[in-house]
Amino acid sequence: MKPLHEGTAYRLLCTSRHLLAGVAVLLLVVLVSWVGSTPIQSIFPYAFAVGLVAWKHGMTAGFLFAGLATLAALATGAFPSREELSGQESGEGLYTYLKLSAVAAGVVLGKRARRA
């Protein structure tokens, strides 16, 4: 019998650990927003979740997770961020997605530069 650390179950657990942590951060942000009845409009918790996923899984997964984080921000009511931007939620959502995608790209490129 093989030790657990050599099997596919262990590899799957290690692979999904960062995904689970990112999803947990997003769920915590959503939960705090709904319980507090105040949306979290800061980009930092969303960027932290995107950075976790991008660090382990690469740029493509980071871009996909940036989209998920943007949808989480939309679900909590973080858009519009100011009263004068009311009715422009799609534009704000796109801008948020671009910022989170830049985080994913920065994390991956920083990791590559660190290895070199």
N, C-alpha and C positions, 0 to 999 in steps of 0.2 A: 504494500500500500504506500502510495506517495504521500509525502508530507503536504499539509494544506498549502504551504507557501509556494508550491510548485504547480498547483492545479489551476484550472480555469476559473474556479470560484474565487480564488484569492486575487487573480488578475482582474476579474470583473469588479470585485469589491474595491480594489485600489484605483481602478479606472473611474468608477462612479463616485468615489469619495468626494472629489472636488465638485462634481455636478450636484451631489446631494447637499454639500455645504452652500453652494450658490443658490440652490432652490430654497434652502432653509433661511438664508438671509433675506431673499425676496419675500418669502412667506411671513417672516418676522416684520418686515417693513409694512406689508399689507395689513397684518394683524394690528400693529401699533396704530396705523392710520385709521382703521375702522373702529377700534376700541376708543381711541382718543378723539374721534370725529374731526380730526385735523389731518389733512394729507401731508405726507413727508415730501417736501419739494426739493430738498437737498439732493444733489446728484451723487454724493459720496457713498451712501449705502448701496445704491444701484451699481455704481462703478466698482465697488469692492466685490460684489457678486460676479460681475462680468470679468473682473481681473482674475478671480479665482479660477473660473472656468477656462479663460484664455491661457493662463499659465500652464495648465496641465494638458489641455486638449487642442490648442492651436487657434489660429486666427479665424477659421471658418466657424468653429464652435463658439468662439467669442462673439462673432457677428450675430449668430443665431440667438445666443443668450442675451445680447444687447437688445434684440427685438423683443424677447420675452420680458426683459426688465422694463422696456418702454411700455409694453402692454400692462405690466403690473402697475406702473406709475399712472397710466390712464385709468385703470380700474379703481385706483384709490382716490381719484379726483385731483391729482397733482396738476392737471391742466384745466383751465388757464392759470398761469402763475401770477398774473396781474389782471386787474379788472379791465384795463384797456385792451387786453388781448382776447377778450371774450369772443367766441365764435371762430377763433383761429387755432383750435385744438390740434388739427392735423398738421399745421405748420410747426407748432411747438413740439408735437410728437416726433416729427421728422428731425427737428433740431436736436432733441434729446437723443434720438437714435444715432445721429451723427456723432454727438459727443461720446456716447457709450462705445460706439465703434472705434473711435479714436483711442479710447482707453484700451480696448482689446488689441488694437494694432500696436500701441505703445508698449504694452506688456509683452507681447510676443517678440517684437523687435528688440526690446530691452533684454529679454532672455537670450535671444540669439547673439547679441553683442557681448553679453556676459560670458557666453561660452567661448567666444573667439579670442 
